[in-house]
Amino acid sequence: MIHEDIADFAAALPRFGPVAGLDLGTKTIGVAVSDGMRQVASPLTVIRRVKFTQDAAALMALVAERGLAGLVLGLPRNMDGSEGPRAQATRAFARNMTRLTDLPIAYWDERLSTVAAERALLEADTSRRRRAEVIDQVAAGYILQGALDRMAHIARNGVAR
């Protein structure tokens, strides 16, 4: 099921179990995963996109291998908050995934996640070549960490929107 609100997503998850964050690009899918307590997001891998069935198969293999409890998809909103073609493509990907899995799926505003990831990699003095290899999974980590932090805040303080 797709959840527009992260609080609804958190309520749909089992008490423990890792979740994945996805940064959906046109050529790649950056993947990050959390620990079982959902405290820390760690960049994991990049899936090279081919077509949906192959992309989804690679993702479902990760779900099975890691015992994932849910998926958080970065939703690429415009700076004014509106949604463009990339956001529509992300929503279509989520709808297609619901045909393959019962895992809860949530969206997380990914504005500036790639910029933050790029900045962190530059500060770490990462080579240009290495940055190109890992930028998508690091951006997925930023997306997932934002969602994890919000879910932790909700758990501590109740649902405050």
Secondary structure, DSSP 8 states (H G I E B T S, - for coil): -EESSHHHHHHHS-SS--EEEEEE-SSEEEEEEE-TTS--EEEEEEEE---HHHHHHHHHHHHHHHT--EEEEEE-B-TTS-B-HHHHHHHHHHHHHHTT--S-EEEEE-TTHHHHHHHHHHHTT--HHHHHHHHHHHHHHHHHHHHHHHHHHHHHH----
